[in-house]
Amino acid sequence: MSRLTHEAQGAYAPPVPARELIAHSADGARLHVEVHGPEDAPAVVLAHGWTCSTAFWAAQIRDLAADHRVIAYDQRGHGRSPASDACSTDALADDLEAVLAATLAPGEKAVLAGHSMGGMTLMAASARPRFQEHAAAALLCSTGSTRLVEEARVLPWRAGRLRTRLTGAVLGSRAPLGPVTPVARRILKYATMGPGSSPVMVEACARIVHACPRAVRHAWSAVLSTLDLDAGVRELKVPTAVIAGSVDRMTPVVHARALVAALPNCVGSTELPGLGHMTPVEAPELVTARIRELVATYAVKTAEAGQVAEIKEGA
């Protein structure tokens, strides 16, 4: 399972959920869902990225669960969610809708945060009824809507067809990642994290990524290589904030800037100097603070407005 082992300590050790459940997607896929924090608190839903799991959000969950109901789930094939032959952006949207239906009351609003493929999940689901019913605001971390392979800078060469072809081959490789060794940590840090990332951060990310089954890694890489969610960005009409690392090689800041330009209701963009692709791990306090701000500004006010409307209707 894609969770940190007992060797993980401190902020990056996976918190124990208050409860766990299985959400069933439209095609019957089973999704592992964790709920942390008080049941009556404002809700936050976290969607992780490619090759990760709920463990990726450990720092955010640990902080937010003190006064929020934090819902995190494993994307299909990741963590404790079984693999499925259906890998597509529609499946991502179906799965998010299933999680929202299983964890939120009718009409209940939440802030939805997605990292990398998790952000793409939010874009894919933006026009879906359950998304529009439940989303008060969104946070997109280190993500993009299209041209992922073409813009990736994992290989330090000039942009062009050769780099695109070789990048696609690297990211779509079926080769096993093997155990987490010093060499593996150096490779992962170079490809996905900023040069100042601490050994603890690198170790946490390496253990999560290396736990992803290679067949799952390959299947989803094929989806990401042809991704086109520009229409989903235009449908993402809730207040949406964007966070990106300035030295992100996987989804360079060109993607964040394109999102900011295309979003109908962008409420802020943050480019973090010297940080890479794993922003929730590399800058946990900042990402958590942005989620808190979105909850306080949009989710809580939305809930209060709904309560006032109910009182007026009952008068």
Number of C-alpha atoms within 10 A of each C-alpha: 15 23 23 24 14 8 9 15 12 11 19 23 20 21 18 13 17 14 11 15 15 17 23 18 20 13 11 10 21 23 26 22 22 19 23 24 22 15 13 9 14 23 29 29 22 24 27 27 25 18 25 30 30 28 26 30 24 25 22 24 29 21 17 21 22 13 16 20 22 28 27 27 28 25 30 25 27 29 25 20 21 16 19 15 10 14 17 17 22 13 21 24 23 21 27 28 21 20 23 22 17 14 17 15 10 11 13 18 25 29 28 26 27 23 29 23 26 25 25 30 29 29 27 28 26 22 18 17 10 20 23 17 14 22 25 27 26 29 26 26 29 30 27 31 24 19 17 22 23 17 21 23 21 20 15 9 10 10 13 10 10 12 20 22 12 14 21 19 13 14 18 20 16 16 11 12 15 10 12 16 11 10 9 16 19 15 13 18 24 16 19 22 28 23 12 12 17 12 12 15 18 21 23 24 25 24 22 23 26 20 21 22 19 18 16 20 23 17 20 20 23 15 14 24 18 12 18 18 20 17 14 20 24 16 20 25 19 20 20 24 23 24 24 28 26 21 22 28 22 24 29 23 24 14 20 25 17 15 23 18 11 16 21 16 17 20 16 13 17 17 16 18 12 15 22 30 27 27 23 22 24 23 17 18 14 16 21 19 14 18 22 19 13 25 24 14 14 21 24 19 13 17 17 12 12 14 12 12 12 11 10 9 8 7 6
